[in-house]
Amino acid sequence: MDQSLQEIYDAILVGDETLTKEKVKAALESGMDASQMMNLSMIPAMTEVGVRYEQGDYYIPEMLISAIAMQQGLEILGPHLTESEYSSMGTVVIGTAKGDLHDIGKNLVAMMMEGAGFTVLDLGTDVSAEKFIEAVRSSGAEVVAISALLTTTMEYMKVVIDKLVETGLRDQVKVIIGGAPITESYAQEIGADGYAADASRAPKLVNALLEA
Ligand code: B12
């Protein structure tokens, strides 16, 4: 791994937010590509955090400080990540499913959508079906994006979709889902319109769905 990528990776892994910010800034200044930084260093660092947690080497506090370092790094990286290659407009209501507090991936999706020219209404984490419905009604959104990182909360995505059907809003919106445990077949199973494995593919997916 390139040395500056390695330094960012290490800083996130040990959860040093000051160092992470410093290293991200320095890499940007040296001309390093933002999406490379994210894909080759920052996301792999969070994956390693997950592995260490699974093996019992890391506990929740370590996971949390790494997540904070990651968020701080992303804040600096965000404006550089977004591309405006796809210029279709619309409103996206996004949130993490009820019971779930993971928001790094969701925030990345929000950033990419904003960068692609969409208006993004971010409802945060632990979002109930009612809150999604209310936001769709008040914003007239064309897209609902739901994130879930836990196998227990991914099931709630279906609750949101059922609620959209129940309230007569289902035909008005495209529903896309994502998060580590989500698969294409799960998306089909619960009646979502689309799934993307990573945030950078979300704008393209949404544009394709809205054009169809
Ligand atoms: C950081 C972290 C935390 C932090 C979260 C901080 C935060 N602000 O987000 C804290 C410490 C709070 C935490 C808590 C818990 N966590 Co946690 N956490 C993680 C960890 C290490 C990294 C997640 C992450 O940010 N990844 C980086 C981002 C960029 O990836 P991502 O979210 O997958 O997003 C990408 C794609 O999935 C996609 N995407 C994401 N959302 C969406 C949405 C749409 C619409 C689209 C299109 C795409 C998309 O785009 C992103 C990339 O471009 C994972 C391990 C892992 N491998 O995932 C465990 C992990 C998810 N956690 C886990 C667990 C068990 C927990 C706890 C239950 C622990 C506990 N006993 O309390 C709690 C649950 C709290 C809750 N109610 O939510 C388990 C889940 C196991 C399971 N099968 O359900 C994991 C897998 C760890 C493990 N290996 O056991 N966690």
Residues whose N, C-alpha, C, O or C-beta is under 5 A from the ligand:
A	BS01	B12	M46 T47 V49 G50 E54 I60 M63 L64 A67 G99 D100 L101 H102 D103 I104 G105 K106 L108 V109 A145 I146 S147 L149 L150 T151 T152 I176 I177 G178 G179 A180 Y195 A196 A197 D198 A199 S200 A202
